Amino acid sequence: MRSEEESDPEQNKAGASGLAGLPSTHQERLRAIERRLRRRRLPEAFIRSALRATQEAMRFLEADAASTNDTFQREEVRRFMAETGAQPAARVREPIEKETRRIERERILGIIQGLIREARTAHAYHEVKKTRNRLLKIDQRRLRRELGRDGEELCREINAILRA
């Protein structure tokens, strides 16, 4: 028996799988991502995985926006707003790509800071060896490129620990 991915590869492309529930702007964004990944000649499994993850993130962000709007539809909230004259704040959404980059940047920053903290507190030989090994595996060029000034600062800290 063949797996779902083998049975119909066209079914697993962004154009055919689950785009119906997304707004046209999101559909276009997914198609653009797919084209860019295919131009880079990345493996098909990676492309499908990336598109599924992006779709999931888009649906989550849409659900989050919808839940915020639902709050203002509750009777007690509408009554309070009528009594006080309050107006709902216009919710400004950053483009999803910027939000994703910001979240990823914060995640990387947290991981690296945790590794540095762990390296500073390591005392036993095996702990020092383990943390040095993990710090050596960090791609400092990528860190500087993605985190900018924060990345440069982290690289200085990493290098100071490795020299000690």
Secondary structure as GFF3:
##gff-version 3
##sequence-region A 1 164
A	DSSP	alpha_helix	4	7	.	.	.	ID=ss1
A	DSSP	three_ten_helix	9	12	.	.	.	ID=ss2
A	DSSP	three_ten_helix	19	21	.	.	.	ID=ss3
A	DSSP	alpha_helix	24	39	.	.	.	ID=ss4
A	DSSP	alpha_helix	44	71	.	.	.	ID=ss5
A	DSSP	alpha_helix	75	84	.	.	.	ID=ss6
A	DSSP	alpha_helix	96	121	.	.	.	ID=ss7
A	DSSP	alpha_helix	125	136	.	.	.	ID=ss8
A	DSSP	alpha_helix	140	147	.	.	.	ID=ss9
A	DSSP	alpha_helix	149	163	.	.	.	ID=ss10
###
